[in-house]
């Protein structure tokens, strides 16, 4: 049987991978068992947020030294997906997902256990082929993401898509240089504005996940639906877009047979930025009490908390006007990350939360989703 572990590690700056280096040196983490890294950096979360690439570069250089493999090769084997923006109380951190293949002795012990039929945390990854800029936010990207997610399900050994609780995708975005390169080949991009391009890429990624998981029929999705028909969404997709990647990188988390260990993952849709009930609901499913705040003992059981959120496009939260979309000083995504991050951190008593904005077609419009991995 396979076993997944998750290590939640701090950073003193965006290139700080010393915590992982110590775990490897101590023998607590084997570099060859690391299959994915997901994290929050303290950048602006925009196109020019180079903290994401800085952390990815630092991690790949560290692993390259231990595995004797070129960083460029590792970049095609280990998804390093980072989201910028740690507004408010959010703490910069990264999550290292490891996967160990069980030996014969471990399999015999697991088979003899009364709980051997239980599903354990399963982790799968995949990469699509590189995408040209003209494919982003279009059918080509939707299909590319859907195919990559299906490959990640196979990698995780998940036969039933309903066993999946969280899918992280990192997609490319269009920059001025990439748009110009496409134009030189006689191609046009979906949006020349880089921020709008990121939104289209996230939308296409989300609907690609929804198709792969059977949440939406492919025939129901058209390119015109992107950033328009928000009733179409995935309740389990978390999509980021950035200049630091050229393909779709996928990480799938689920609960599946054939996986041992105490970790489980659960998720809930968040209907709006104040949906504290969804937070309590997902914690309750994992046997964690939060009345009103998670206890110190239960907090130690939490391996990671993953959130997507979005300012409501109607300009109001529960019928009360908000100003996030009209603030020309602070980007709306920075507002929502700080607000939702503070809400969830207050329940958890812990600011180490992966909170990513830009939740187009990822959970209910104006809301998003929350997924938690915990020891059960």
C-alpha positions, 0 to 999 in steps of 0.5 A: 500500500502507498502512504502520503505525508504532508509537511507544512513548512515556514519561510523567512523569505520567498527563497527560504527552503531551509526548513525542507533542507533540515528535514532531508538532512535529518532523514525525516523526508526523502527527496525521492519521495517528494511528488508535489509542493504547494504554497503561499508566497508574500508577493502581490499575486499578479503577473509580475509576482516573481516570488512564486518563481523564486521559491520554485527555483530554490526548491528545485535547486535543493532537490537537484543536489539531493537527487542528482537530476537537473532542475529543468528535468525536475520541473517536469516531474514535480509540480511546484505550485505557488500562489502569491499574496499573504495579506492580513494574518496569512503566513507564508508557508509551503506544503511538501507532499510525499508519497511512499510505496509500501513494501511487502511487510507493510502491506501484510500489516495493513491487510491484517488491520481492521481498518485496511478497507478504509481510504487513505489520503491519495496524491496524484500529479500530472503535466500537460504539454506546453500551451501556446498563448493563443490556447489559453482561455479557449477550448484547447486549454479546457481539454488540456486540463481535463486530460491532465486531471484524468492522468493525475487520477490514474497516478493517484490510483483513484478510480472513482472521481467522487473520491477526489476532494481537491484539484490544484492546477497551475496554468500559464498566462499571457504577457505582452511578450507572449501576445506579441510572439503569437501575433508574429505567427498570425495568432490572436490571444483571448485577452491582451490584458494580462490580468484578464488573461489570468482570469480566462486561464483560471476559468478554463482550468476550472471547467476542465477540472469539472469535465474531468470529474464529471461535474459538468458535461463537456458539451455544456461548456463553450468558450463563451461560457468562460467568465460569463456562465458562472452557474457552471463551476467545479466544487473541487477546483483550485486554479492559479495562473502565472508567467512562471509556467508554460503548461498545466501542472496538476495536483489531485488530492482524494481518499482512495483504497490502496493508501495507508496512513491516518490522513484524510481530505474533505471539502466544502463549497463556500457560498460567500466570503462569510460562510463560516458554516462551510468551515465548521462543516468540513472540519466536522467531517474530519472529526475536528471540533471548532466551537468556537475555535479549534483546540490546540490538540486538534490543531496539531491534527491539521496537515493543511488548509486550502481555500479559493475565494472571490469578491462577489461580482454583484458588489455586495455580501449578504445584501450589504455593499462592499467596495473591493471591486471599486478600490483603485488603491488595493486590488480586489483579490488582495482584499478578499484573500485578507478577509477570508484568510482572517475569517478562517484563521480565526476559526483555526487559531492558525494563520498557515492557510493556503488562500488563493483569490481568483475563484472564477468557476471554482465553487459558487460565484462570490464564494469558493471552496475550502479543503482540509487534510487532517489526521483522523 
